[in-house]
Amino acid sequence: MERFWRNRWFVGLVYLLLALACVYMLLLIKPILLSLFSFLKAILAPFFIAVIISYILNPVVNMLNQRKVPRTIAVLLIYCVFISSLTVIIMNMTPVFMTQVAELNEHMPQMEIRAQSIVDGFNQNRLLPDSVRTGFNHSLTKLENSISMAISNYMNQIGSTISMLFIAFIVPFVAFYMMKDFQIIEKTALAIVPKDHRKKTVKLLIDIDTALGNYIRGQLLVCVIIGGLAYLGYWLIDMPYALLLASVVAVFNIIPYLGPFFGAAPAIIMASTISLKMVLFVALVNLTVQILEGNVISPQVVGKKLHMHPLMIIFALLVGGEVAGIVGLILAVPFFAVMKVIIQHVFMHYVHRPTT
């Protein structure tokens, strides 16, 4: 029997069977897991958001603390700078947003007429097979129903706005205490770990920080840069509602690989109601921005800290989107990166530990 356990293929097959058994058991208790997930999401959401904020801002707090600034004062300074900057940005950008939203609402009937004429022209094109026209109309009907259903669901869940405001109110306080007492929390967490495993635990946390730290902070900066470049491009081609559409590009750019397509879609749809020339210009702007992002901006700002294959990232996005929608798409890659580091450490500990 020992020779089987020394066979790599046999051991791999055993692990595969165990993994499939675990997946099967998880599928059996899926309703219980979904209920538990909903409960934990409602309770732990403020703490989770606060952890992300603390993780992003903690290096700045540490830098100020090393310069003899007390952590409490350092956190308050960061809050003051953030609130002041946010106030200035909101005061300057809100009028532009409101103007563009008002213009969009004013021109919506004309755009609907233009869109309807495009659809009618498509249906009257005799060069296209009937099956293509039927499929196109069916897809449009499904899209309209999906949008109507999404708006209806949002209006039905408007009562949850109070809960969201409550979370938004709590998060800054939770993040404040986390950053203020970050070192105390860190020491307390390590004190729970047995002494024999503390060194390996510290190494694990350092590797997780290396995998995530630069990625998360850098990705936020990349989104801001991409949004600015998209706005500049839309402004140069005289695209209506440039700020609104560029903001969509910036937000969705946080999703690897798939984000640029989601971010460019509203601008392309809007451009299709203007002219084919504008569609080409919008596509060219987004293509240029993404080439710059992939070859210049991200390698310089974020680097290649995750060491994850593109297929693994796409798989992570599919799983994250299925589990938690847009939030899952945003958090999927960092979560899988952490799991990868943990699995590597577990593998090194149990597989490559010295035999006695």
KAKA-V689593 format. One line per field, one symbol per residue. ss: DSSP state (A for helix, B for strand, O for the rest). phi: phi as a letter, one per 20 degrees, with the letter a starting at -180 (. if undefined). psi: psi as a letter, one per 40 degrees, with the letter a starting at -180 (. if undefined). A space follows every 10 residues. Layout:
ss->???
phi->???
psi->???
This chain:
ss->OAAAAOOAAA AAAAAAAAAA AAAAAAAAOA AAAAAAAAAA AAAAAAAAAA AAAAAAAAAA AAAAAAOOOO AAAAAAAAAA AAAAAAAAAA AAAAAAAAAA AAAAAAAAAA AAAAAAAAAA AAAOOOOOOA AAAAAAAAAA AAAAAAAAAA AAAAAAOAAA AAAAAAAAAA AAAAAAAAAA OAAAAAAAAA AAOOAAAAAA AAAAAAAAAA AAAAAAAAAA AAAAAAAAAA AAAAAAOOOO OAAAAAAAAA AAOOOOOOAA AAAAAAAAAA AAOOOAAAAA AAAAAAAAAA AAAAAAAAAA AOOOOOOOOA AAAAAAAAAA AAAAAAAAAA AAAAAAAAAA AAAAAAAAAA OOOOOO
phi->.ffffeefff ffffffffff ffffffffdg gfffffffff ffeegfffff ffffffeggf ffffffemeg gfffffffff ffffffffff feeggfffff ffffffeggf ffffffffff fffefffeff ffffffffff ffffffffff ffffffefff gfffffffff ggfffgffff dgffffffff fffggfdfff ffffffffff fdgfffffff ffffffffff ffffffemef lfffffffff ffffefmegg fffeggffff ffedafffff ffffffffff ffffdcffge eemdeeldfg ffffffffff ffecmfffff effgffffff fffffffffe edffee
psi->ddddeehddd dddddddddd ddddddddfd dddddddddd dddedddddd ddddddeddd dddddefehi dddddddddd dddddddddd dddddddddd ddddddeddd dddddddddd dddeheeiid dddddddddd dddddddddd ddddddedde dddddddddd dddddddddd fddddddddd ddhiddeddd dddddddddd ddcddddddd dddddddddd ddddddefhi fddddddddd deeehidddd dddddddddd ddeciddddd dddddddddd dddddddddd ddagddfhid dddddddddd dddfbddddd eddddddddd dddddddddd deihi.
